[in-house]
Amino acid sequence: MILGSRGSELARRQTAMVQDALKRAWPELETVVEILKTRGDEQKAEPLDPRAGRKGLFTGEIERVLARGEIDIAVHSAKDLPSDAAPGLEVAGVLARASVDDVLISKQSEAIALPPKAVVATGSVRRQHQLRWKKPGVEVVDLRGNVPTRLRKLVSGDWDAIVLARAGIERLGYDLGGGGFDFEGASLRAQILPLDDFLPAGGQGVIAMQVREDDENTKRIVRGINDTDTFLCLEAEREFLRLLQGDCGSPVGVRATISGSAMTMRAQVFEPPRIEPRMARVEGNATSGKQLARELWEAING
């Protein structure tokens, strides 16, 4: 079975996690990985218009290869997938969700206390709006590249801090438990940002496995390693983004969580030039995520 992946270190690690899960569930299954270059990888050095969004930049080419039958499973960071499914393709399963936190990373040797007019870099439009909302006076600048590239830019540059997803940092092997970590000889401090204020992107922390709709055998295999609660939460978050017509280039945060048989959904929607987001929260049955997403959409627009 052929798995398609981007070539970044994080993408390779995530694809290896899928391979390991498949091996545990289906010991006789042989898997190989095909590394594919995406438009987002090719445009790393070019600034992107935030109004255009970034969804599809890191997934479109992999989806086209999957649709042509050249690979069997496309492995994605779920937050990179457009909320409208590609024709003939579906997300058949997900691994258990990692942390959804965002992390403020600094070169300071002591606990992070951003100075007045600090410069913070992030490539996420959502995070840029959240920083301006919760940390007035901070200058926010754009940041491109994969996780190691972004960390190198922090170490070598004049910025006070950058913001990254905790899941990506930890999947690359860096332990945030002590409040910081060493990166290529530099000592970095890390502060977990509060989820009440810094709601994540839809799908953040989720590794998604996309297959062809008519490939019943591969769907059966992928469903054997699917984490049901994570799948239900992802489905609800993607439905909210679809209704909102939002993507990862839009200033939107949304998170679904499940406790027992109940699902809770929260959302933030930023509308420049207003600094404060519109916010809403709904609760309901965990198996009715799409209906909850509609209720959340109606509440945020009400």
N, C-alpha and C positions, 0 to 999 in steps of 0.2 A: 504494500500500500504506500503510495507516494504522498508525502506531506509537503505543502508549499509554504515557504516562509520568507520574510525579508531577511536581509543579510546582517542587520545590526546585532551586536552582542546580546542585547535584551531579547530580540526576536528569536535568536537561536536558542537562548535559555528557555524561553517559553515553549518553543517547539519541542525541545528535549523533554520538558515536563509532560507534554502530550504523549510523546513516544513512551516515556516511562509508565504513564497511566495505561496506555494501550497494552504494553507488555505485561503489566500485572493482570489486567482483565482478560487478555487473549494471548497466553504465553506462546502459542505457535505462530502468531501473526508476525510477519516480517515487515518492517517499515524502513523507508529511505526518505531523506529530506532533499528537496530541490530548492535552492536559494534563488530568489527572484528579485530583480531591481524594480522599484516603483518610482512613479513620478516624484513623490515626496523625497525619496533618496537622491534623485538626480538634481533636485532644486534646493538642496540644503543651504547653499550660499546665497540664494535669492530671497529677499523679503517677500512675504505674502501679504496680499491685501486682506485684512481681517474680515472685511465685508463678504469676501468670497467664500470664507470657510476653508477648512483643511480636510474635511471628510472626503474619502475617496483617493486622496493623494497617496496614501500608504496602503490602499487596499485594491484599487481599481485594476491594476495589472495582474495581481494574484487572482482576482475574481475572473478576469478574462481567460487566464490559463486554466482555471478550474472549469469554467463553462465549456472550454474546448476539449476537456477530458484528458489533459496532459498531467494533471495531478488529481488525487482523490479527495484530499482534505486540505482546505486552506486554513492556516492557523493565524488568527488575528488578535491584536489588542482590541477588545470589543468597542472601546470608546472611539476607535478610528473608523468604524463601519458607519456608512450613511444609514439613517433611520428607515429609509425606504429600501426594502430588500431588492437585490439585483434580480432581474428576471431569470427564472429557472434555478435559482440558488436559495438555500436556506441555512440558518444556523441550527444545526442538529443537536448540539451539545456544548456544554461549557465545563471547565474545571471549577472547583470551589473557589469562591472569590477571595482575593487577598485583601489587605487593608485598603480602604478607600481614602485615607488621609492624604492631604498635601503637606509638604515639609518645607520649612524655611531653612535654608542652609547658608552658613556664614563662615568666613575665615577667622572670625574673632576667637580668641583663646578662652574667653569666659562665656557665660550664658548670654544668649542673644538679647540685646537691647538695641533696637534700631535707633541710630541717631536721628535728630531732626533733619529732614530733607535727604534721608537715605535713598540710595539708588538700588532698586531691586529689579532683577531681570527675570522674565518669564515669557514663554512663547504662547501661553494660553490667554485668549481674550477674556475668558471667564475669570481667571485668576487676576488679571490686570484690574478688572472692575472690582473684584472683591478686595484687593489691596487698597485701592483708592477709597473704597467705602469704609473699611475698618481701620486703615492706617493713614489718616489724612496727612498730607505733606510729603508722603513718599513719592519719589520720582520713579515711575515704572517704565522700563525699556524692554524692547523685544529681545528674544533669545531663541536661537535655532540650533539644530543638531541633536544627535542622540545623547543619552545620559552621560557617558564619559566625556563627550565633547563639551557639554554644558558645564560639567564640573571643572574641566580644564580651563574654560573661559572664566569661571569664577576665580580660580587660583591665580591665573595670570593677569586678570583685569583689575579695574578700579571699582567694581561694584561692591556694595556692602553685603548683598545676599542674592540668592536665586531661589525660586520655588520649583519643586519637582514632586512627582507622585511618589509616595512612600513605597508602593508596590514595586515599581521599577527598580528603585534603589536596593530594596531587600532581595529582589530576585537576582540581582547582580552580585549578591553575597555580602553586602555591607550591613553591619549590625547597628541599628539605631538605638538599641537598648540603653546605652550609656550616655545618650545625649549628643553623640557625635561619632565620627569615624575618620580613619586615615585614608587619603586618596593620593596615590603616587607621591608619597613623602610629605604631603600637606595634611595638617590636622584641621578638620572641619567640624563646626558645631551644627547641630540639627535640632529644630524646634517643630514639634507637631502642631499644626494649625487647628484651631477648634472647628469641629464639623458643623456646629450650629451656625457659624459664620461662613466657613469655606466649604459649602456643599460641593461634592465632586461632579465631574462630568458624567453623563449617563454612560454606564458600562465601565467606569474606571475600576481597575483591579481585576477585571474579568478577562480570561483567555477563552476566545470563542472558536469553535470548530465549524467551518462552513463547508457544505457539501452540495452536490447537485440534487435537485428535488426528486429526480427519477432514479437515483442510485440507492435502492432499498437496502442492499447489502452493507454499504458503507454507513448509511444512517443507523442500521441495527448495531453495527460495531461502535459507532460514536456514542449512541445512547447508552451503551454499556458502561461508559465512564462519565456520563453526565451527572452534574450536581443539581438536583431538582430545585432547591431553594434559590440557588444562584440563577438558574435558568428563568424561573418565574420573575425574579427581580429585574433581570436584564430585559425580559419581554415587556414588562411594565414601563421601564425607563425609556426604552426605544419607542414604545407607543406614544408616550408623552412627547418625546422629541418630534415624532412624526406629525402629531397633531399641531405642535407648535411650529413645525417646519424649522426646527433648530438643528444645529450640528456642533461639532467641537470647535468651530470658529465663531460660534454665537455665544454671547454672554449669558449662559444658562447653566445652572447647577440643579441636578435632580438625583434623588437617592430613594430607593425602595429597600425596606428591611422586612424580614419575616420573624415573628415570634409565635411559636405554636402554629395555629391556623390563621393568624391575623397578619396582614400586610399593612405597613405604614409607608406613605410616600410624602416626601417634602420636595419643594422646588423653590428656586430663586430665578427671577428673570430680570435682567438689567436692561433699561431703555435709556441710552444716552440722550440728552446731557444729564438726566437725573442721576444722582449718585446712589441713592438707596434703591434696592431691588424691590420688585413686587414679590411677595412670598405667600405660600399656601401649604397646607398640610391636610391629608385625608387618611382615613383608615377603612379597612374592609377585609373581606375574605382573601386569603393568600392565593387562591386559585382564580380570582377575578381581577387579575392585574390590569388587563386592558380596560375594563370598566372603571377601575380606580384611576387609571391614567386619564381617562376622559373626565372624571369628576375633578381631578387635580387641575386639568386644563381649564375646565369651566370655572373653578375657584380662582385660579390665577388671573383669569380674564374678567372675573366678575367685579 
